[in-house]
């Protein structure tokens, strides 16, 4: 069966991963493993038909100008029709609503579409509402954000998700919202969490020693790690603020912060706040795929104090699979992802976060216990074989339906 993934996130770019980037690549490789022919319509600047590991990449282009993520959806149809003419497609998998325009093409009505949903407009509305803490932020929210996001929800997401053959949610939390807020019928709504390569992300004493030497960590140091896009919704500022208290109570603690630093104003604010901690808070260059496993193994505890509702965090999956105990905010997909294999803290509560950090920092046996539980939970629920079985079931049901 020839499956076409429609995704604006390029799976060909080795410098980008996480979120939809990682999911697009992981999904393509998994579908290939299930003996399907796989093509990806993407923003990637590749030559038409270029392949990697057996996957065909089709760039979405226009005659003049540059296709952005915002304009990607309206440019998909010509690229898809060309692909379908040369290599007939049996099923379309859309990352979010980006295959929206394909629904209106009468020549494609017989091709079933599956929508895979990470986060969606209602989640962003909810996240934005929680961030209102002043009259100014209230005006900014209603003046610039909410109407644009609601427009996307009403114009694209709800009609698209209701019309496709199946909707796959990344977490049960999100699936419940899609059912009750978006009106998606339960019989075509599936929950299929993200998955990772548990053979790549695993506890490795050699990588741990190498990573700690590279970072200049002492054997007595207890390293806490947070990585991801350095922007406010991920809660890096909460980590830095909490560390002021942690450092007084636990001098051996070292905080490692790594990620994309494109939000310069936010990162500058983080650095200024962190100055009082000296070299005990370290800002690391964004990890690439080759050193990510080494960095995770070098750490003792992983943090994800998001103030936004996470769909299902790849960073959290990778850390848990590496055998790290985790501290995450009690919000969204984190609740079902961590369960009893880590500590959950109240979102935005700096004191709660500091207490959790000190608790795990001071109790090595608890770190070991939770790290082992995290690894076991990933193997049970978030491994590639588990995802393969779930995708086989969904594909079979969609084809029969």
C-alpha positions as CSV (number, residue, x, y, z in Angstrom):
1,X,0.0,0.0,0.0
2,X,1.3,3.5,-0.9
3,X,0.9,5.9,2.0
4,X,1.5,9.6,1.7
5,X,2.3,11.7,4.7
6,X,1.5,15.5,4.5
7,X,3.8,17.4,6.8
8,X,5.3,20.9,6.7
9,X,8.0,19.8,9.1
10,X,11.0,18.5,7.1
11,X,12.1,15.0,8.1
12,X,15.2,15.5,5.9
13,X,16.8,18.2,8.1
14,X,19.2,16.5,10.6
15,X,19.3,19.7,12.7
16,X,15.6,19.7,13.5
17,X,13.9,17.1,15.7
18,X,11.2,16.9,18.3
19,X,7.5,17.4,18.0
20,X,6.1,17.1,14.4
21,X,9.7,16.8,13.0
22,X,10.4,13.7,15.0
23,X,6.9,12.2,14.5
24,X,7.0,12.6,10.7
25,X,10.3,10.8,10.5
26,X,9.4,8.1,13.0
27,X,6.0,7.5,11.4
28,X,7.5,7.2,7.9
29,X,10.1,4.7,9.1
30,X,7.5,2.7,11.0
31,X,5.1,2.5,8.0
32,X,8.1,1.4,5.9
33,X,8.8,-1.3,8.4
34,X,5.2,-2.5,8.0
35,X,6.0,-3.1,4.3
36,X,4.3,0.0,2.9
37,X,5.5,2.3,0.2
38,X,5.9,5.8,1.8
39,X,6.1,9.3,0.4
40,X,6.3,12.6,2.3
41,X,5.0,15.9,1.0
42,X,7.2,18.4,2.9
43,X,8.7,21.9,2.9
44,X,12.1,20.3,2.6
45,X,14.4,21.7,-0.1
46,X,15.0,18.4,-1.8
47,X,14.9,17.3,-5.4
48,X,11.5,15.8,-6.4
49,X,11.6,12.1,-5.7
50,X,14.7,12.1,-3.7
51,X,14.7,9.2,-1.3
52,X,16.3,8.4,2.0
53,X,16.1,4.9,3.7
54,X,13.5,4.0,1.1
55,X,11.2,7.0,1.8
56,X,10.3,9.3,-1.2
57,X,10.4,13.0,-0.4
58,X,8.3,15.4,-2.5
59,X,8.9,19.2,-2.0
60,X,5.9,21.4,-1.9
61,X,6.8,24.4,-4.2
62,X,5.2,27.3,-6.1
63,X,6.3,29.0,-9.2
64,X,7.4,32.2,-7.5
65,X,8.1,33.0,-3.9
66,X,8.8,30.7,-0.9
67,X,6.4,28.2,0.6
68,X,6.2,28.9,4.3
69,X,4.6,26.7,7.0
70,X,1.6,29.1,6.9
71,X,1.1,28.8,3.1
72,X,2.0,25.1,2.9
73,X,-1.5,23.9,3.2
74,X,-2.7,25.8,0.2
75,X,0.2,24.6,-1.9
76,X,-0.2,20.9,-1.2
77,X,-2.8,19.9,-3.9
78,X,-0.6,20.4,-7.1
79,X,2.3,18.5,-5.5
80,X,0.0,15.7,-4.4
81,X,-1.8,15.4,-7.8
82,X,1.6,15.0,-9.5
83,X,2.7,12.3,-7.0
84,X,-0.6,10.5,-7.3
85,X,-0.4,10.6,-11.1
86,X,3.1,9.0,-11.1
87,X,2.6,6.7,-8.0
88,X,-1.0,6.2,-7.1
89,X,-1.6,6.8,-3.4
90,X,-3.9,4.5,-1.4
91,X,-4.1,6.5,1.9
92,X,-3.1,10.0,3.2
93,X,-1.9,10.7,6.7
94,X,-2.0,14.4,7.5
95,X,0.0,15.9,10.3
96,X,-2.6,18.1,11.8
97,X,-5.0,19.8,9.2
98,X,-2.3,20.4,6.5
99,X,-4.1,18.1,4.0
100,X,-7.2,20.3,4.3
101,X,-7.3,21.4,0.7
102,X,-7.2,17.8,-0.6
103,X,-10.7,17.2,0.8
104,X,-12.2,19.6,-1.7
105,X,-10.7,17.9,-4.7
106,X,-13.3,15.7,-6.3
107,X,-10.7,13.5,-7.9
108,X,-9.5,12.4,-4.5
109,X,-12.7,11.5,-2.7
110,X,-12.0,7.8,-2.7
111,X,-8.6,8.2,-1.0
112,X,-9.1,7.9,2.8
113,X,-7.4,10.5,5.0
114,X,-6.1,10.0,8.6
115,X,-5.4,13.1,10.6
116,X,-2.7,12.8,13.3
117,X,-3.2,15.5,15.9
118,X,-0.5,16.6,18.3
119,X,-1.9,19.9,19.8
120,X,-4.6,22.0,18.3
121,X,-6.2,25.5,18.5
122,X,-8.3,24.9,21.6
123,X,-5.2,23.8,23.6
124,X,-3.4,27.0,22.5
125,X,-6.4,29.1,23.5
126,X,-6.4,27.4,26.9
127,X,-2.7,27.9,27.3
128,X,-2.9,31.6,26.4
129,X,-5.8,32.2,28.8
130,X,-3.7,30.8,31.7
131,X,-0.9,33.2,30.9
132,X,-3.0,36.3,31.4
133,X,-1.7,38.1,34.5
134,X,-2.3,41.8,33.8
135,X,-4.5,44.2,31.9
136,X,-1.8,44.5,29.2
137,X,-1.5,40.8,28.6
138,X,-5.3,40.5,28.5
139,X,-5.5,43.1,25.7
140,X,-2.6,41.5,23.9
141,X,-4.3,38.1,24.1
142,X,-7.7,39.3,22.8
143,X,-6.2,41.8,20.4
144,X,-3.7,39.6,18.6
145,X,-4.1,35.9,19.5
146,X,-7.4,34.6,20.3
147,X,-9.4,35.6,17.2
148,X,-6.6,34.3,14.9
149,X,-6.4,31.0,16.8
150,X,-10.2,30.6,16.9
151,X,-10.4,31.3,13.2
152,X,-8.1,28.4,12.6
153,X,-10.1,26.2,14.8
154,X,-13.5,27.0,13.2
155,X,-12.3,27.4,9.6
156,X,-9.9,24.5,9.3
157,X,-9.5,22.1,12.2
158,X,-13.1,21.3,13.2
159,X,-14.4,20.7,9.6
160,X,-11.3,18.8,8.6
161,X,-11.2,16.5,11.6
162,X,-14.9,15.8,11.3
163,X,-14.7,14.8,7.6
164,X,-11.6,12.6,7.5
165,X,-11.8,8.9,7.9
166,X,-10.0,8.7,11.2
167,X,-8.5,11.1,13.8
168,X,-5.5,9.9,15.8
169,X,-4.7,11.8,19.0
170,X,-1.3,11.8,20.7
171,X,-2.8,11.5,24.2
172,X,-6.0,10.5,25.9
173,X,-6.3,14.0,27.4
174,X,-6.3,15.5,23.9
175,X,-8.6,12.8,22.6
176,X,-11.2,13.7,25.2
177,X,-11.0,17.4,24.1
178,X,-11.4,16.5,20.5
179,X,-14.4,14.4,21.3
180,X,-16.2,16.9,23.5
181,X,-15.0,20.3,22.1
182,X,-14.6,19.4,18.4
183,X,-17.4,16.9,18.2
184,X,-15.3,14.0,16.7
185,X,-17.3,10.8,16.8
186,X,-15.8,8.2,19.1
187,X,-15.9,5.5,16.5
188,X,-13.3,7.3,14.4
189,X,-11.2,8.7,17.2
190,X,-8.1,6.8,18.2
191,X,-5.4,7.4,20.9
192,X,-1.9,6.5,19.7
193,X,0.9,8.0,21.7
194,X,4.3,9.0,20.4
195,X,7.0,6.3,20.5
196,X,10.8,6.2,20.4
197,X,13.7,3.9,19.7
198,X,14.3,2.3,23.1
199,X,17.5,0.7,21.8
200,X,18.9,4.2,21.0
201,X,17.6,5.9,24.2
202,X,18.8,3.6,27.0
203,X,20.9,3.7,30.1
204,X,24.6,3.5,29.1
205,X,27.4,3.7,31.7
206,X,30.0,4.4,29.0
207,X,28.0,7.4,27.6
208,X,27.4,8.6,31.1
209,X,31.1,8.8,31.9
210,X,31.9,10.4,28.6
211,X,29.1,12.9,28.9
212,X,30.0,14.0,32.4
213,X,33.6,14.3,31.5
214,X,32.7,16.5,28.5
215,X,30.5,18.7,30.7
216,X,33.2,18.9,33.5
217,X,30.9,17.4,36.1
218,X,32.3,16.0,39.3
219,X,31.3,12.5,40.6
220,X,29.7,14.3,43.5
221,X,27.7,16.7,41.3
222,X,24.0,16.0,40.9
223,X,23.0,17.1,37.4
224,X,19.5,18.3,36.6
225,X,18.7,18.7,32.9
226,X,16.0,20.5,31.0
227,X,16.1,20.6,27.2
228,X,13.8,21.8,24.5
229,X,12.8,25.0,22.8
230,X,13.8,27.8,25.2
231,X,10.6,29.8,25.3
232,X,8.2,30.7,28.0
233,X,5.6,27.8,27.6
234,X,8.4,25.2,28.4
235,X,8.9,26.8,31.9
236,X,12.7,27.4,31.7
237,X,12.2,30.5,33.8
238,X,10.6,28.5,36.5
239,X,13.6,26.2,36.6
240,X,16.0,29.1,36.9
241,X,13.9,30.7,39.6
242,X,13.5,27.5,41.6
243,X,17.3,26.9,41.5
244,X,17.9,29.9,43.7
245,X,16.3,28.0,46.5
246,X,17.8,24.7,45.5
247,X,21.3,26.0,45.5
248,X,21.1,27.1,49.1
249,X,19.7,23.7,50.2
250,X,21.8,21.5,47.9
251,X,25.2,22.9,46.9
252,X,26.1,19.9,44.9
253,X,23.3,20.6,42.4
254,X,24.1,21.6,38.8
255,X,21.4,22.8,36.4
256,X,22.0,22.1,32.7
257,X,19.8,24.0,30.2
258,X,19.9,23.1,26.6
259,X,17.8,23.9,23.6
260,X,16.9,26.2,20.7
261,X,17.6,29.8,21.8
262,X,15.8,31.7,19.0
263,X,13.7,33.7,21.5
264,X,16.6,36.0,22.3
265,X,14.7,38.3,24.7
266,X,13.5,35.3,26.8
267,X,17.0,33.7,26.8
268,X,18.6,37.0,27.8
269,X,16.2,37.2,30.7
270,X,17.1,33.6,31.8
271,X,20.8,34.4,31.7
272,X,20.4,37.5,33.7
273,X,18.3,35.7,36.4
274,X,20.9,32.8,36.4
275,X,23.9,35.1,37.1
276,X,23.6,34.7,40.9
277,X,24.1,31.0,40.5
278,X,27.5,31.3,38.9
279,X,28.6,28.2,37.0
280,X,26.0,26.0,38.7
281,X,23.5,26.9,36.0
282,X,25.0,26.2,32.6
283,X,23.5,27.1,29.2
284,X,24.5,24.5,26.7
285,X,24.4,24.6,22.9
286,X,21.4,22.9,21.4
287,X,22.0,19.2,21.3
288,X,22.2,17.4,18.0
289,X,21.1,13.9,17.5
290,X,24.6,12.5,17.8
291,X,25.2,13.9,21.3
292,X,21.7,13.9,22.7
293,X,22.0,10.3,24.2
294,X,25.3,11.3,25.8
295,X,23.7,14.4,27.4
296,X,20.8,12.4,28.7
297,X,23.0,9.8,30.2
298,X,25.2,12.4,31.9
299,X,22.2,13.8,33.8
300,X,20.7,12.5,37.1
301,X,17.2,14.0,36.8
302,X,15.2,15.4,33.9
303,X,12.8,18.4,34.2
304,X,9.8,19.5,32.2
305,X,8.0,22.2,34.2
306,X,5.8,23.3,31.2
307,X,3.2,25.9,31.9
308,X,1.5,24.9,28.6
309,X,-0.4,21.7,28.1
310,X,1.9,19.2,26.4
311,X,0.6,16.8,23.9
312,X,3.1,14.0,24.5
313,X,6.6,15.3,24.9
314,X,9.4,13.5,22.9
315,X,12.0,15.0,25.3
316,X,10.2,13.4,28.2
317,X,9.9,10.0,26.5
318,X,13.6,10.1,25.6
319,X,14.6,10.9,29.2
320,X,12.4,8.2,30.7
321,X,13.7,5.7,28.2
322,X,17.3,6.6,29.2
323,X,16.3,5.7,32.8
324,X,16.1,9.2,34.2
325,X,13.7,10.0,37.0
326,X,11.6,13.0,35.8
327,X,9.9,16.0,37.3
328,X,7.1,17.4,35.1
329,X,4.2,19.7,35.4
330,X,0.8,18.2,36.2
331,X,-0.8,19.2,32.9
332,X,-2.0,17.6,29.6
333,X,-0.2,14.5,28.3
334,X,2.4,14.6,31.1
335,X,-0.2,13.1,33.5
336,X,-0.6,9.9,31.6
337,X,3.0,9.8,30.3
338,X,4.7,10.0,33.7
339,X,2.0,8.4,35.8
340,X,3.7,6.9,38.9
341,X,7.2,6.8,37.2
342,X,8.1,10.3,38.3
343,X,7.1,13.4,40.2
344,X,4.4,15.8,39.0
345,X,4.3,19.4,40.3
346,X,1.7,22.1,40.1
347,X,2.2,24.2,36.9
348,X,3.9,27.6,37.6
349,X,4.5,26.8,41.2
350,X,8.2,27.6,41.8
351,X,8.3,26.4,45.4
352,X,6.7,23.0,44.4
353,X,9.3,22.6,41.7
354,X,12.2,23.5,44.1
355,X,10.9,21.0,46.7
356,X,10.7,18.2,44.0
357,X,14.2,18.9,42.8
358,X,15.6,18.8,46.3
359,X,13.7,15.7,47.2
360,X,15.2,13.7,44.3
361,X,18.6,15.4,44.7
362,X,18.9,14.2,48.2
363,X,17.5,10.7,47.8
364,X,19.6,8.5,45.5
365,X,17.6,5.4,46.1
366,X,14.4,7.2,45.0
367,X,16.2,8.4,41.8
368,X,17.2,4.9,41.0
369,X,13.7,3.5,41.7
370,X,11.9,6.1,39.6
371,X,14.5,5.8,36.8
372,X,13.9,2.1,36.5
373,X,10.2,2.6,36.6
374,X,10.4,5.2,33.9
375,X,12.4,2.9,31.6
376,X,9.9,0.1,32.2
377,X,7.0,2.3,31.4
378,X,8.5,3.4,28.1
379,X,9.2,-0.3,27.2
380,X,5.6,-1.2,28.0
381,X,3.7,1.7,26.4
382,X,5.9,3.8,24.1
383,X,8.2,1.5,22.1
384,X,8.3,1.0,18.4
385,X,6.8,-2.5,18.4
386,X,3.9,-1.3,20.5
387,X,3.3,1.6,18.0
388,X,3.6,-0.8,15.1
389,X,0.8,-3.0,16.4
390,X,-1.4,0.0,17.0
391,X,-0.8,1.5,13.5
392,X,-1.6,-1.9,11.9
393,X,-4.9,-1.9,13.7
394,X,-5.8,1.6,12.6
395,X,-4.7,1.1,9.0
396,X,-6.7,-2.1,8.7
397,X,-9.8,-0.4,10.2
398,X,-9.6,2.6,7.9
399,X,-9.1,0.4,4.8
400,X,-12.1,-1.8,5.7
401,X,-14.2,1.3,6.6
